[in-house]
Amino acid sequence: MIAIHDLTIFNELSEYIMLRINSCGEKAHPASWVESKHHKDYDLWYIHEGQMEIRINEEVHFASKGDLVLFSPKVAYTAAGLGTGCRFTFTHFDFGLGNHYGILDNYELSGIIPGTLIQEEINLFLDAYDQFKSHTTMSGIRLKGCLSIMIAKIIELYGLGKYRGRFNHAPNRKQTMNVHTLQPVFDFIHDHLHEPLRIGDLAALAGMSEKYFIYYFKQALGVTPGRYIYQLKMNRARELLYKNTYSIQDIADMLGYRDPYSFSKAFKNYYKVPPSQFF
């Protein structure tokens, strides 16, 4: 089981997350409806009425009123109405971390999510969608925000072991890079953030050459290892400054900077103010 701490990259790199809604609307289909497709982006359905059958690689899944259905990009499916048909709200969206727009595919998220697990977030989203349909001021921003909350909840449920997507699909043999391979590197960085971290040492830990490690890391995570370390240090610096119990020298030492000047320069480059003026 993936523990919640293994998904902290979404918190640590939240500034680099990009979510874009490409389209959002409603569809109603009779029981005779059959649709075979694959999409270039993520597709999320909320079923208002009825039931449907979804086939993926010969596996059959059933979704009904109140469920969410999440499709990953390029995964082929065949959906068909059951009983008296179905009605659902659909949302096509892109989700990226850094320049990696397939980051969610590292996790078993694609599948049918029982609405009972995520009811509060669904209600928020549907309310925002109603405002969006009515062209209410700022409704587009609200819709995007509520979709972000819903995706965050799905990831949280996955991390806690309360949800696993069942839409298995044939792996892309060309896409061999994933974040799980780098987990020992993430753990080492977290445990040694107070020390100078050398890319060569991290590459050796991953069993790669330094050049290939940098390439692999950026392909898997969407940012370079240096940028990842810098982001973690700035996040931690912010937390330590808010506590108002440590000097600039203390924080520099705790984050592996050789002196307060180096730390202050790095902090100012990121937050646009020196640490002494941050709060």
Secondary structure, DSSP 8 states (H G I E B T S, - for coil): ---GGGGTHHHHTGGGEEEEEEEEEEEEE-TT-EEEE--SSEEEEEEEEEEEEEEETTEEEEEETT-EEEE-TT--EEEEEEEEEEEEEEEEEEEEETTBTTGGGGSS--EEE-GGGSHHHHHHHHHHHHHHHTT-TTHHHHHHHHHHHHHHHHHHHHHTTS----------TT----GGGGHHHHHHHHHTTTS---HHHHHHHHTS-HHHHHHHHHHHHSS-HHHHHHHHHHHHHHHHHHHT-S-HHHHHHHTT-SSHHHHHHHHHHHHSS-GGG--
